[in-house]
Amino acid sequence: MNIVYIGFNEKGERWTASAGQYFWIGQMAPRGFRKALSFFSGWMLVLSWQLFVTAGVMIIGNGVAALVMLHTGTNYTWLPTVLSSVTAVLIYIVNRWAFPLLAKLEFIFLMYQVVAFVILTLVLLLLKRGSGLRYATAYDVFLNFDNSSGWRTPAAVLLTALVPLSSGVGYDCAFHMGKYTMMDD
């Protein structure tokens, strides 16, 4: 995603308006398509932001529920919903009242994520090695599509476009702030 962020930085330097990707698309698109592309990209970014936030909360709830099921052997169908709701409330509480601690704990969070990523990667690689399953080929990864969602293919494509779009949500503001901070020096 560094390429996306470098692109945001370049656009933020050229157009220092307090706007987002929809503004930049409106500036760079051909004249006949500016309004439509800007409108469409703005709404896709709104939807991807909602998806990004909701998916994060649901991943936490489902992950903890899976650990509970793995430990107890009982599948509580209501548990992911309850844990997702509790997670959303906790996120609100931390961001509302404990935000001074977040800056102090940032390095600890970073180290935790790096260690967890390394451990998870090693576990997955070791599980794969012992499973006897074949590795995916480049054809499987890039050209083999399986639409088992029940959605028609065009709708499924639009839904899956929201996931990579969510990686660009909110990062443009960091470049705007960086630009304005550098201008003050």
Backbone as ProteinMPNN parsed JSONL, in Angstrom:
{"seq_chain_A": "MNIVYIGFNEKGERWTASAGQYFWIGQMAPRGFRKALSFFSGWMLVLSWQLFVTAGVMIIGNGVAALVMLHTGTNYTWLPTVLSSVTAVLIYIVNRWAFPLLAKLEFIFLMYQVVAFVILTLVLLLLKRGSGLRYATAYDVFLNFDNSSGWRTPAAVLLTALVPLSSGVGYDCAFHMGKYTMMDD", "coords_chain_A": {"N_chain_A": [[0.811, -1.201, 0.0], [2.173, 1.1, 0.125], [2.657, 2.394, -2.302], [0.162, 3.478, -2.892], [-0.027, 5.346, -0.805], [2.136, 7.004, -1.363], [1.23, 8.082, -3.738], [-0.987, 9.497, -2.73], [0.374, 11.412, -1.25], [1.692, 12.866, -3.263], [-0.5, 13.977, -4.622], [-1.605, 15.437, -2.541], [0.363, 17.358, -2.213], [0.18, 18.734, -4.607], [-2.519, 19.614, -4.793], [-3.603, 21.278, -2.261], [-5.986, 21.38, -0.93], [-8.528, 20.94, 1.563], [-9.722, 18.235, 1.176], [-10.688, 15.071, -0.263], [-10.025, 11.892, -1.857], [-12.025, 11.926, -3.787], [-12.069, 14.588, -4.566], [-9.568, 14.867, -5.768], [-9.878, 13.083, -7.886], [-11.856, 14.438, -9.253], [-10.349, 16.589, -10.117], [-8.434, 15.469, -11.814], [-9.669, 13.831, -13.708], [-11.05, 13.343, -17.049], [-12.821, 16.09, -18.562], [-15.562, 15.553, -19.223], [-16.243, 13.472, -17.541], [-15.775, 14.138, -14.931], [-17.587, 14.976, -12.785], [-19.263, 12.722, -12.473], [-17.422, 10.61, -11.933], [-16.174, 11.625, -9.658], [-18.341, 11.784, -7.874], [-19.102, 9.042, -7.755], [-16.726, 7.857, -6.751], [-16.536, 9.137, -4.282], [-18.815, 8.17, -2.912], [-18.225, 5.434, -2.944], [-15.986, 5.441, -1.308], [-17.134, 6.256, 1.109], [-18.796, 4.039, 1.622], [-16.799, 2.077, 1.767], [-15.414, 2.912, 4.024], [-17.325, 2.457, 6.021], [-17.526, -0.324, 5.744], [-14.922, -1.06, 6.397], [-14.642, -0.311, 9.116], [-16.751, -1.769, 10.293], [-16.092, -4.392, 9.549], [-13.686, -4.75, 10.908], [-14.5, -4.758, 13.613], [-16.204, -6.978, 13.562], [-14.413, -9.013, 12.866], [-12.834, -9.194, 15.151], [-14.791, -9.991, 17.039], [-15.657, -12.463, 15.896], [-13.235, -13.849, 15.898], [-12.573, -14.132, 18.639], [-14.836, -15.574, 19.431], [-14.398, -17.905, 17.957], [-12.125, -18.865, 19.242], [-13.226, -19.403, 21.747], [-15.025, -21.432, 21.022], [-13.205, -23.328, 20.111], [-11.885, -23.9, 22.479], [-13.942, -24.722, 24.292], [-15.557, -26.412, 22.817], [-18.159, -25.984, 22.185], [-20.535, -24.43, 20.138], [-21.547, -21.295, 20.257], [-23.944, -19.523, 18.837], [-24.769, -16.914, 19.162], [-22.656, -15.579, 20.259], [-20.558, -14.271, 18.608], [-21.924, -11.922, 17.752], [-22.517, -10.597, 20.173], [-19.911, -10.216, 21.18], [-18.846, -8.606, 19.14], [-20.415, -6.311, 19.449], [-19.691, -5.541, 22.06], [-16.993, -5.042, 21.603], [-17.153, -2.826, 19.86], [-18.249, -0.921, 21.62], [-16.209, -0.793, 23.55], [-14.118, 0.217, 21.97], [-15.131, 2.751, 21.433], [-15.172, 3.81, 24.056], [-12.443, 3.779, 24.763], [-11.36, 5.48, 22.781], [-12.685, 7.799, 23.422], [-12.222, 8.463, 26.162], [-9.741, 7.473, 27.037], [-7.732, 8.369, 25.41], [-5.28, 9.858, 25.891], [-3.532, 7.908, 26.824], [-3.047, 6.336, 24.627], [-1.035, 7.332, 22.901], [1.209, 6.912, 24.485], [1.256, 4.166, 24.643], [1.707, 3.32, 22.099], [4.121, 2.267, 20.939], [4.3, -0.191, 22.257], [1.998, -1.438, 21.27], [2.761, -1.615, 18.582], [4.987, -3.388, 18.711], [3.679, -5.651, 19.693], [1.992, -6.251, 17.5], [3.885, -6.852, 15.509], [5.213, -9.104, 16.613], [3.013, -10.854, 16.898], [2.299, -11.134, 14.202], [4.574, -12.439, 13.142], [4.552, -14.844, 14.63], [2.01, -15.9, 13.905], [2.397, -16.196, 11.128], [4.472, -18.101, 11.08], [3.18, -20.281, 12.328], [1.103, -20.796, 10.483], [2.613, -21.461, 8.217], [3.944, -23.766, 9.138], [1.753, -25.428, 9.695], [0.748, -25.716, 7.112], [2.83, -27.045, 5.828], [2.797, -29.555, 7.042], [0.325, -30.497, 6.276], [0.016, -31.683, 3.791], [-1.311, -30.651, 1.62], [-1.513, -29.147, -1.649], [0.377, -26.313, -2.83], [-0.906, -23.113, -3.812], [-1.057, -22.143, -7.224], [0.191, -19.565, -9.477], [-1.797, -19.129, -11.34], [-4.077, -19.981, -9.931], [-4.163, -18.032, -7.939], [-4.35, -15.505, -9.276], [-6.043, -15.729, -11.535], [-8.145, -17.52, -11.208], [-11.359, -17.398, -10.383], [-13.87, -17.572, -7.955], [-17.117, -17.307, -7.464], [-18.978, -17.757, -5.039], [-20.826, -16.5, -3.523], [-23.485, -16.0, -3.928], [-24.344, -13.638, -4.933], [-24.923, -11.781, -7.939], [-22.467, -11.653, -10.542], [-21.51, -8.94, -11.387], [-22.395, -7.372, -9.16], [-21.036, -8.644, -7.098], [-18.425, -8.026, -7.797], [-18.432, -5.234, -7.41], [-18.862, -5.181, -4.635], [-16.533, -6.454, -3.716], [-14.702, -4.57, -4.489], [-14.817, -2.683, -2.538], [-13.211, -3.469, -0.423], [-10.322, -3.166, -1.098], [-10.497, -0.4, -1.499], [-10.943, 0.554, 1.041], [-8.461, 0.665, 2.158], [-7.462, 3.102, 1.479], [-8.876, 4.96, 2.881], [-9.077, 7.766, 4.829], [-6.32, 8.192, 4.991], [-5.415, 10.258, 3.431], [-5.759, 12.572, 4.9], [-3.619, 12.592, 6.654], [-1.482, 13.271, 4.991], [-2.273, 15.818, 4.18], [-2.151, 17.144, 6.654], [0.565, 16.808, 7.204], [1.675, 18.315, 5.138], [0.714, 20.887, 5.758], [1.914, 21.241, 8.241], [4.598, 21.211, 7.567], [4.671, 23.535, 6.118], [4.429, 25.448, 8.038], [6.872, 25.545, 9.295]], "CA_chain_A": [[0.0, 0.0, 0.0], [3.028, 2.288, 0.108], [2.469, 3.097, -3.577], [-1.056, 4.278, -2.745], [0.253, 6.474, 0.086], [3.01, 7.929, -2.097], [0.339, 8.803, -4.643], [-1.744, 10.467, -1.939], [1.278, 12.496, -0.891], [1.891, 13.695, -4.451], [-1.723, 14.732, -4.877], [-1.733, 16.393, -1.447], [1.274, 18.47, -2.461], [-0.288, 19.51, -5.755], [-3.79, 20.242, -4.433], [-3.569, 21.29, -0.796], [-7.326, 21.617, -0.403], [-8.96, 20.012, 2.592], [-10.689, 17.346, 0.528], [-10.224, 13.694, -0.307], [-9.758, 11.293, -3.146], [-13.053, 12.355, -4.733], [-11.651, 15.898, -5.08], [-8.448, 14.65, -6.685], [-10.427, 12.483, -9.099], [-12.522, 15.527, -9.949], [-9.345, 17.448, -10.725], [-7.607, 14.786, -12.81], [-10.475, 13.102, -14.693], [-11.444, 14.127, -18.231], [-13.899, 17.033, -18.251], [-16.889, 14.971, -19.358], [-16.476, 12.439, -16.534], [-15.338, 14.612, -13.613], [-18.626, 14.949, -11.757], [-19.728, 11.342, -12.244], [-16.367, 9.828, -11.274], [-15.983, 12.163, -8.312], [-19.499, 11.351, -7.086], [-19.017, 7.596, -7.553], [-15.605, 7.529, -5.865], [-16.87, 9.607, -2.938], [-19.734, 7.228, -2.271], [-17.517, 4.167, -2.726], [-15.137, 5.629, -0.137], [-18.014, 6.238, 2.288], [-19.165, 2.643, 1.852], [-15.625, 1.302, 2.187], [-15.133, 3.285, 5.412], [-18.26, 1.704, 6.85], [-17.125, -1.728, 5.672], [-13.646, -1.197, 7.095], [-14.884, -0.24, 10.554], [-17.609, -2.883, 10.674], [-15.352, -5.653, 9.391], [-12.718, -4.862, 11.998], [-15.203, -5.153, 14.832], [-16.699, -8.35, 13.388], [-13.271, -9.935, 12.888], [-12.476, -9.393, 16.554], [-15.846, -10.8, 17.661], [-15.61, -13.825, 15.367], [-11.998, -14.492, 16.332], [-12.701, -14.532, 20.044], [-15.838, -16.64, 19.477], [-13.756, -19.127, 17.459], [-11.26, -19.374, 20.311], [-14.114, -19.984, 22.761], [-15.516, -22.698, 20.492], [-12.07, -24.257, 20.087], [-11.571, -24.283, 23.851], [-15.045, -25.401, 24.977], [-16.196, -27.39, 21.943], [-19.558, -25.613, 22.002], [-20.716, -23.303, 19.232], [-22.554, -20.328, 20.679], [-24.204, -18.725, 17.64], [-24.988, -15.528, 19.547], [-21.441, -15.002, 20.836], [-19.883, -13.268, 17.766], [-22.674, -10.663, 17.754], [-22.318, -9.948, 21.471], [-18.515, -9.78, 21.268], [-18.676, -7.479, 18.222], [-21.034, -5.134, 20.08], [-18.834, -5.158, 23.181], [-15.779, -4.467, 21.016], [-17.475, -1.48, 19.384], [-18.406, -0.053, 22.79], [-14.872, -0.595, 24.128], [-13.37, 1.122, 21.083], [-15.652, 4.094, 21.688], [-14.739, 4.251, 25.382], [-11.002, 4.049, 24.722], [-11.112, 6.676, 21.974], [-13.306, 8.975, 24.038], [-11.707, 8.845, 27.476], [-8.381, 7.007, 27.331], [-6.849, 8.71, 24.305], [-3.916, 10.258, 26.259], [-2.704, 6.715, 27.002], [-2.764, 5.682, 23.349], [0.273, 7.76, 22.41], [2.235, 6.288, 25.324], [1.25, 2.722, 24.411], [1.828, 3.062, 20.668], [5.25, 1.377, 20.662], [3.943, -1.528, 22.741], [1.061, -1.981, 20.284], [3.527, -1.96, 17.386], [5.748, -4.604, 18.971], [2.712, -6.745, 19.785], [1.555, -6.603, 16.159], [4.991, -7.496, 14.797], [5.4, -10.444, 17.187], [1.842, -11.665, 16.546], [2.388, -11.443, 12.776], [5.617, -13.45, 12.943], [4.079, -16.115, 15.192], [0.928, -16.398, 13.064], [2.968, -16.644, 9.859], [5.175, -19.365, 11.316], [2.196, -21.34, 12.587], [0.434, -21.13, 9.23], [3.563, -22.168, 7.348], [4.172, -25.105, 9.672], [0.531, -26.208, 9.477], [0.656, -26.01, 5.676], [3.853, -28.034, 5.482], [2.398, -30.864, 7.528], [-1.022, -30.882, 5.843], [0.059, -32.465, 2.56], [-2.054, -29.967, 0.561], [-0.642, -28.487, -2.63], [0.415, -24.861, -2.774], [-1.629, -22.471, -4.906], [-0.24, -21.66, -8.334], [-0.09, -18.183, -9.868], [-3.108, -19.148, -12.001], [-5.098, -20.035, -8.884], [-4.208, -16.78, -7.181], [-4.697, -14.319, -10.05], [-6.987, -15.917, -12.634], [-9.218, -18.441, -10.878], [-12.331, -16.693, -9.563], [-14.97, -18.398, -7.482], [-18.171, -16.464, -6.908], [-19.928, -18.613, -4.334], [-21.504, -15.63, -2.567], [-24.907, -15.898, -4.201], [-24.574, -12.377, -5.621], [-24.565, -11.803, -9.355], [-21.048, -11.315, -10.679], [-21.192, -7.502, -11.29], [-22.586, -6.898, -7.786], [-19.944, -9.198, -6.304], [-17.224, -7.247, -8.118], [-18.539, -3.951, -6.715], [-18.671, -5.413, -3.205], [-15.125, -6.74, -3.433], [-13.921, -3.352, -4.702], [-14.831, -1.892, -1.308], [-12.133, -3.868, 0.48], [-9.094, -2.398, -1.349], [-10.742, 1.028, -1.327], [-10.875, 0.918, 2.456], [-7.072, 0.935, 2.53], [-7.175, 4.501, 1.232], [-9.791, 5.816, 3.623], [-8.535, 8.493, 5.965], [-4.885, 8.445, 4.952], [-5.132, 11.529, 2.78], [-5.694, 13.639, 5.899], [-2.26, 12.619, 7.208], [-0.625, 14.02, 4.072], [-2.655, 17.216, 4.275], [-1.594, 17.661, 7.901], [2.017, 16.879, 7.028], [1.972, 19.441, 4.262], [0.48, 22.133, 6.482], [2.902, 21.317, 9.304], [5.866, 21.587, 6.962], [4.567, 24.917, 5.676], [4.556, 26.32, 9.204], [8.285, 25.628, 9.744]], "C_chain_A": [[0.853, 1.264, 0.0], [2.878, 3.076, -1.182], [1.219, 3.983, -3.505], [-0.763, 5.514, -1.899], [1.191, 7.48, -0.565], [2.178, 8.745, -3.082], [-0.5, 9.842, -3.924], [-0.865, 11.664, -1.591], [1.49, 13.43, -2.081], [0.665, 14.561, -4.74], [-1.946, 15.783, -3.785], [-0.805, 17.58, -1.615], [0.782, 19.353, -3.603], [-1.556, 20.28, -5.436], [-3.911, 20.188, -2.914], [-4.926, 21.629, -0.192], [-7.652, 20.58, 0.662], [-10.081, 19.15, 2.023], [-10.085, 15.954, 0.473], [-9.999, 13.216, -1.721], [-10.789, 11.717, -4.183], [-12.709, 13.709, -5.339], [-10.531, 15.723, -6.095], [-8.923, 14.005, -7.978], [-11.136, 13.545, -9.922], [-11.546, 16.46, -10.641], [-8.632, 16.78, -11.898], [-8.403, 14.085, -13.907], [-10.746, 13.975, -15.922], [-12.699, 14.944, -17.929], [-15.282, 16.392, -18.283], [-17.252, 13.979, -18.258], [-16.193, 12.898, -15.108], [-16.405, 14.457, -12.54], [-19.053, 13.524, -11.44], [-18.67, 10.522, -11.507], [-16.111, 10.316, -9.852], [-17.11, 11.724, -7.393], [-19.401, 9.863, -6.757], [-17.889, 7.24, -6.59], [-15.868, 7.999, -4.441], [-17.79, 8.643, -2.214], [-19.086, 5.868, -2.042], [-16.592, 4.276, -1.506], [-15.955, 5.658, 1.149], [-18.396, 4.801, 2.63], [-17.978, 1.819, 2.337], [-15.222, 1.657, 3.619], [-16.048, 2.514, 6.357], [-17.897, 0.223, 6.886], [-15.867, -1.971, 6.497], [-13.86, -1.232, 8.607], [-15.702, -1.443, 11.022], [-16.862, -4.208, 10.6], [-14.332, -5.827, 10.509], [-13.348, -5.33, 13.292], [-15.689, -6.598, 14.727], [-15.559, -9.377, 13.412], [-12.851, -10.218, 14.325], [-13.507, -10.285, 17.242], [-15.813, -12.241, 17.193], [-14.355, -14.563, 15.812], [-12.063, -14.971, 17.769], [-13.725, -15.654, 20.18], [-15.256, -17.958, 18.966], [-12.827, -19.718, 18.507], [-12.084, -20.006, 21.428], [-14.621, -21.346, 22.299], [-14.41, -23.744, 20.466], [-11.764, -24.778, 21.488], [-12.681, -25.11, 24.496], [-15.688, -26.5, 24.141], [-17.655, -27.095, 21.679], [-19.637, -24.383, 21.109], [-21.872, -22.441, 19.719], [-22.807, -19.388, 19.505], [-24.386, -17.241, 17.95], [-23.699, -14.828, 19.969], [-20.719, -14.008, 19.912], [-20.594, -11.917, 17.76], [-22.458, -9.902, 19.054], [-20.888, -9.412, 21.584], [-18.233, -8.615, 20.325], [-19.26, -6.208, 18.818], [-20.188, -4.634, 21.243], [-17.555, -4.511, 22.67], [-16.031, -3.048, 20.537], [-17.614, -0.5, 20.545], [-17.049, 0.23, 23.434], [-14.023, 0.342, 23.284], [-13.825, 2.561, 21.306], [-15.13, 4.63, 23.022], [-13.254, 4.624, 25.376], [-10.719, 5.319, 23.933], [-11.675, 7.94, 22.606], [-12.591, 9.416, 25.309], [-10.261, 8.423, 27.737], [-7.388, 7.39, 26.236], [-5.47, 9.226, 24.715], [-2.972, 9.055, 26.441], [-2.28, 6.089, 25.681], [-1.397, 6.065, 22.8], [1.406, 7.105, 23.2], [2.356, 4.791, 25.043], [1.489, 2.341, 22.952], [2.964, 2.099, 20.337], [4.957, -0.043, 21.124], [2.973, -2.195, 21.775], [1.796, -2.421, 19.021], [4.302, -3.253, 17.582], [4.835, -5.829, 19.072], [2.283, -7.196, 18.391], [2.65, -7.307, 15.373], [5.197, -8.921, 15.304], [4.236, -11.357, 16.814], [1.873, -12.048, 15.072], [3.416, -12.535, 12.515], [5.145, -14.812, 13.452], [2.978, -16.713, 14.321], [1.462, -16.92, 11.728], [3.695, -17.968, 10.027], [4.205, -20.522, 11.549], [1.514, -21.761, 11.296], [1.361, -21.876, 8.277], [3.815, -23.589, 7.841], [2.947, -25.991, 9.513], [0.391, -26.605, 8.013], [1.63, -27.112, 5.296], [3.414, -29.435, 5.898], [1.061, -31.345, 7.007], [-1.023, -31.762, 4.601], [-0.723, -31.834, 1.42], [-1.089, -29.292, -0.392], [-0.695, -26.973, -2.447], [-0.335, -24.294, -3.974], [-0.656, -22.007, -5.97], [-0.59, -20.206, -8.62], [-1.446, -18.1, -10.574], [-4.232, -19.158, -10.961], [-5.266, -18.698, -8.185], [-4.783, -15.637, -8.008], [-5.816, -14.516, -11.072], [-8.158, -16.836, -12.319], [-10.174, -17.76, -9.902], [-13.468, -17.632, -9.197], [-15.986, -17.49, -6.813], [-19.214, -17.376, -6.277], [-20.755, -17.815, -3.32], [-23.011, -15.591, -2.76], [-25.269, -14.589, -4.881], [-24.286, -12.579, -7.104], [-23.155, -11.257, -9.49], [-20.775, -9.814, -10.652], [-21.358, -6.949, -9.874], [-21.472, -7.415, -6.885], [-18.653, -8.43, -6.554], [-17.262, -5.9, -7.41], [-18.333, -4.113, -5.21], [-17.209, -5.671, -2.878], [-14.241, -5.537, -3.695], [-13.871, -2.501, -3.446], [-13.657, -2.232, -0.399], [-10.826, -3.144, 0.157], [-9.291, -0.896, -1.232], [-10.601, 1.448, 0.131], [-9.441, 1.167, 2.905], [-6.707, 2.398, 2.308], [-8.036, 5.457, 2.023], [-9.057, 6.463, 4.793], [-7.058, 8.827, 5.886], [-4.543, 9.752, 4.278], [-5.029, 12.659, 3.787], [-4.307, 13.718, 6.521], [-1.321, 13.41, 6.304], [-0.979, 15.491, 4.054], [-2.049, 17.843, 5.525], [-0.08, 17.791, 7.807], [2.423, 18.058, 6.178], [1.803, 20.757, 5.006], [1.494, 22.311, 7.605], [4.241, 21.762, 8.737], [5.841, 23.026, 6.491], [4.757, 25.896, 6.823], [6.001, 26.502, 9.64], [9.057, 26.699, 9.027]], "O_chain_A": [[0.327, 2.371, -0.111], [2.963, 4.304, -1.165], [1.225, 5.108, -4.004], [-1.202, 6.612, -2.237], [1.056, 8.683, -0.343], [2.393, 9.946, -3.243], [-0.707, 10.942, -4.437], [-1.322, 12.806, -1.637], [1.469, 14.65, -1.922], [0.793, 15.741, -5.065], [-2.418, 16.884, -4.066], [-1.141, 18.692, -1.208], [0.949, 20.572, -3.57], [-1.667, 21.462, -5.764], [-4.283, 19.157, -2.354], [-5.0, 22.112, 0.938], [-7.11, 19.474, 0.654], [-11.25, 19.331, 2.364], [-9.063, 15.699, 1.109], [-9.81, 14.001, -2.65], [-10.449, 11.855, -5.358], [-13.021, 13.96, -6.504], [-10.54, 16.351, -7.153], [-8.428, 14.34, -9.054], [-11.033, 13.556, -11.149], [-11.888, 17.064, -11.657], [-8.267, 17.448, -12.866], [-7.838, 13.774, -14.955], [-10.678, 15.202, -15.844], [-13.538, 14.53, -17.129], [-16.103, 16.687, -17.414], [-18.428, 13.676, -18.058], [-16.356, 12.119, -14.169], [-16.147, 13.865, -11.492], [-19.189, 13.159, -10.272], [-18.994, 9.812, -10.555], [-15.861, 9.517, -8.95], [-16.862, 11.332, -6.252], [-19.596, 9.468, -5.607], [-18.077, 6.406, -5.704], [-15.467, 7.33, -3.489], [-17.576, 8.332, -1.043], [-19.373, 5.213, -1.039], [-16.435, 3.31, -0.759], [-15.513, 5.136, 2.172], [-18.329, 4.394, 3.789], [-18.125, 0.965, 3.211], [-14.738, 0.795, 4.353], [-15.598, 1.982, 7.371], [-17.957, -0.409, 7.94], [-15.764, -2.971, 7.208], [-13.312, -2.096, 9.293], [-15.375, -2.063, 12.035], [-16.988, -5.048, 11.491], [-14.139, -6.938, 11.003], [-12.804, -6.19, 13.985], [-15.597, -7.357, 15.692], [-15.73, -10.483, 13.924], [-12.547, -11.359, 14.672], [-13.144, -11.228, 17.945], [-15.93, -13.155, 18.009], [-14.399, -15.765, 16.075], [-11.654, -16.09, 18.076], [-13.517, -16.587, 20.956], [-15.589, -19.02, 19.491], [-12.747, -20.939, 18.648], [-11.689, -21.025, 21.993], [-14.648, -22.301, 23.075], [-14.651, -24.914, 20.765], [-11.427, -25.949, 21.665], [-12.397, -26.096, 25.177], [-16.298, -27.419, 24.688], [-18.33, -27.88, 21.012], [-18.9, -23.416, 21.299], [-23.036, -22.823, 19.601], [-21.967, -18.539, 19.208], [-24.176, -16.401, 17.076], [-23.661, -13.599, 20.03], [-20.293, -12.962, 20.402], [-19.938, -10.876, 17.761], [-22.239, -8.691, 19.035], [-20.679, -8.284, 22.031], [-17.459, -7.722, 20.67], [-18.661, -5.139, 18.704], [-19.991, -3.429, 21.391], [-17.083, -3.532, 23.248], [-15.215, -2.159, 20.777], [-17.142, 0.634, 20.456], [-16.77, 1.366, 23.82], [-13.288, 1.17, 23.822], [-13.006, 3.478, 21.362], [-14.695, 5.779, 23.103], [-12.863, 5.658, 25.918], [-9.921, 6.15, 24.367], [-11.182, 9.037, 22.344], [-12.375, 10.61, 25.515], [-9.619, 9.001, 28.613], [-6.314, 6.796, 26.145], [-4.531, 9.049, 23.938], [-1.764, 9.172, 26.236], [-1.269, 5.39, 25.62], [-0.675, 5.209, 22.289], [2.449, 6.78, 22.633], [3.434, 4.215, 25.19], [1.474, 1.158, 22.612], [2.777, 1.194, 19.523], [5.331, -1.0, 20.447], [3.105, -3.385, 21.488], [1.493, -3.471, 18.455], [4.278, -4.126, 16.714], [5.18, -6.909, 18.595], [2.217, -8.396, 18.126], [2.373, -8.26, 14.645], [5.342, -9.846, 14.504], [4.451, -12.514, 16.452], [1.51, -13.171, 14.722], [3.154, -13.461, 11.747], [5.322, -15.822, 12.772], [3.007, -17.908, 14.026], [1.026, -17.968, 11.252], [3.546, -18.864, 9.196], [4.398, -21.616, 11.018], [1.36, -22.955, 11.038], [0.938, -22.817, 7.606], [3.89, -24.518, 7.036], [3.08, -27.181, 9.227], [-0.041, -27.717, 7.712], [1.289, -28.011, 4.528], [3.646, -30.397, 5.167], [0.683, -32.489, 7.261], [-1.972, -32.515, 4.382], [-0.799, -32.422, 0.342], [0.015, -28.909, -0.005], [-1.69, -26.428, -1.969], [-0.391, -24.923, -5.03], [0.437, -21.533, -5.662], [-1.555, -19.676, -8.07], [-2.163, -17.111, -10.423], [-5.216, -18.432, -11.095], [-6.384, -18.284, -7.877], [-5.613, -14.876, -7.512], [-6.477, -13.545, -11.439], [-9.092, -16.915, -13.116], [-9.84, -17.566, -8.733], [-13.961, -18.389, -10.033], [-15.743, -16.967, -5.725], [-20.212, -17.724, -6.908], [-21.314, -18.38, -2.38], [-23.741, -15.192, -1.852], [-26.393, -14.438, -5.361], [-23.498, -13.448, -7.477], [-22.701, -10.484, -8.646], [-19.859, -9.41, -9.937], [-20.544, -6.138, -9.433], [-21.013, -6.695, -5.998], [-17.873, -8.207, -5.628], [-16.25, -5.46, -6.865], [-17.696, -3.27, -4.579], [-16.697, -5.168, -1.878], [-13.127, -5.478, -3.176], [-12.97, -1.675, -3.3], [-13.163, -1.364, 0.321], [-10.246, -2.545, 1.063], [-8.347, -0.18, -0.898], [-10.186, 2.57, 0.421], [-9.222, 1.814, 3.928], [-5.738, 2.885, 2.891], [-7.927, 6.67, 1.842], [-8.487, 5.774, 5.64], [-6.583, 9.67, 6.647], [-3.474, 10.309, 4.53], [-4.289, 13.616, 3.561], [-3.859, 14.807, 6.882], [-0.459, 14.139, 6.793], [-0.093, 16.336, 3.929], [-1.499, 18.943, 5.469], [0.492, 18.774, 8.278], [3.413, 18.728, 6.471], [2.649, 21.645, 4.9], [1.895, 23.439, 7.89], [4.937, 22.582, 9.335], [6.883, 23.681, 6.463], [5.19, 27.03, 6.618], [6.332, 27.498, 10.283], [10.244, 26.887, 9.293]]}, "name": "protein", "num_of_chains": 1, "seq": "MNIVYIGFNEKGERWTASAGQYFWIGQMAPRGFRKALSFFSGWMLVLSWQLFVTAGVMIIGNGVAALVMLHTGTNYTWLPTVLSSVTAVLIYIVNRWAFPLLAKLEFIFLMYQVVAFVILTLVLLLLKRGSGLRYATAYDVFLNFDNSSGWRTPAAVLLTALVPLSSGVGYDCAFHMGKYTMMDD"}
